[in-house]
């Protein structure tokens, strides 16, 4: 019976770990500066990098071929939005928009004239910043 329970435990651990398709790395400190570093590395050009507010927080992030997702505390939404508003002032934007039920918020910023973007969103699953790198097209 004991061997059977141990086997079942290993099977459950393997199942739950094996189902995880995304790997998030923990971060800590000024999430705004981390966002700016990623934006620049993806070809974005913020309109300013000086005098931006500090957004101290803990976060986690994950990268793939298209960009990056950063997850952070819902209490940081307004401070991150203020940071992005200043960093991308004058760039085309969408939002901020709030859904009719008041749960989902979204604000998008264009990263450069060549495209790419930063999307700040909040919903019942949490708060995240998604950075999509600029696109390069064959000539």
C-alpha positions in Angstrom: 0.0 0.0 0.0 2.8 2.4 0.9 4.6 1.8 -2.4 1.4 2.4 -4.3 0.9 5.7 -2.5 4.5 6.8 -3.2 4.0 5.8 -6.9 0.8 7.8 -7.0 2.5 10.8 -5.5 5.3 10.8 -8.1 2.8 10.4 -10.9 0.8 13.4 -9.6 4.0 15.5 -9.3 5.1 14.5 -12.8 1.7 15.3 -14.2 1.4 18.7 -12.7 5.0 19.7 -13.5 4.7 18.2 -17.0 1.6 20.3 -17.8 3.4 23.5 -17.2 4.1 25.0 -20.6 5.5 28.3 -19.6 8.4 29.0 -17.3 8.4 32.2 -15.3 11.5 33.7 -13.7 11.1 35.8 -10.5 12.2 39.4 -10.5 12.5 42.0 -7.8 13.2 45.7 -7.8 12.2 48.5 -10.3 9.9 46.8 -12.7 9.7 49.9 -14.8 13.4 49.8 -15.6 13.1 46.1 -16.3 10.3 46.9 -18.8 12.4 49.6 -20.5 15.4 47.3 -20.8 13.2 44.7 -22.6 11.5 47.3 -24.8 14.9 48.5 -26.0 16.2 45.0 -26.5 13.1 44.3 -28.7 13.7 47.3 -30.9 11.4 49.8 -29.1 12.2 53.5 -28.6 10.6 55.1 -25.6 10.1 58.9 -25.9 11.9 59.4 -22.6 14.0 57.4 -20.2 14.8 60.3 -17.8 12.9 61.3 -14.7 10.6 58.3 -14.8 9.0 57.1 -11.6 10.5 54.2 -9.7 8.1 51.2 -9.5 9.5 48.9 -6.8 7.8 45.5 -6.9 8.3 41.8 -7.3 7.3 40.3 -10.6 7.8 37.2 -12.7 8.5 37.1 -16.5 8.5 34.6 -19.3 10.0 35.0 -22.9 9.2 33.3 -26.2 9.9 34.0 -29.8 7.3 36.8 -30.1 8.1 38.7 -26.9 7.7 38.7 -23.2 5.1 38.6 -20.5 5.6 40.2 -17.1 3.2 39.4 -14.3 3.0 41.6 -11.1 0.8 42.6 -8.2 -2.6 44.2 -9.0 -1.7 46.9 -6.6 1.1 48.0 -9.0 -1.2 48.6 -12.0 -1.7 52.3 -11.6 2.0 53.0 -10.9 3.1 50.9 -14.0 0.5 52.7 -16.1 1.8 56.1 -15.0 5.4 54.9 -15.8 4.4 53.8 -19.3 2.4 57.0 -19.9 5.5 59.0 -19.3 7.9 56.6 -21.1 5.8 56.5 -24.3 4.3 60.0 -24.2 3.4 61.2 -27.7 3.5 57.6 -29.2 0.2 56.2 -30.6 -1.8 54.5 -27.8 -5.0 52.6 -27.3 -6.8 53.1 -24.1 -7.0 53.0 -21.3 -10.3 51.1 -21.6 -12.2 49.4 -18.9 -14.8 46.7 -19.6 -18.5 47.3 -18.8 -18.2 45.0 -15.8 -15.2 47.0 -14.5 -13.0 43.9 -14.2 -10.8 44.1 -17.3 -8.6 47.1 -18.0 -6.3 47.5 -21.0 -3.8 50.1 -22.2 -1.6 49.6 -25.2 1.5 51.6 -26.3 3.2 51.5 -29.7 7.0 50.9 -29.1 8.4 52.4 -32.3 7.4 53.6 -35.8 8.3 50.0 -37.0 5.6 48.5 -34.8 5.8 46.4 -31.7 4.0 47.2 -28.6 3.6 47.2 -24.9 0.2 46.1 -23.5 -0.7 46.6 -19.9 -3.8 44.7 -18.8 -5.6 43.6 -15.7 -8.4 41.1 -15.4 -9.6 38.4 -13.1 -6.5 36.3 -13.8 -4.1 39.1 -12.7 -2.0 42.0 -14.0 0.5 41.7 -16.8 2.6 43.6 -19.3 3.1 42.0 -22.6 5.9 43.2 -24.9 5.7 42.3 -28.5 8.9 43.0 -30.4 9.0 45.1 -33.6 8.5 43.1 -36.8 11.1 42.8 -39.6 9.8 41.9 -43.0 11.8 40.4 -45.9 12.8 42.9 -48.6 
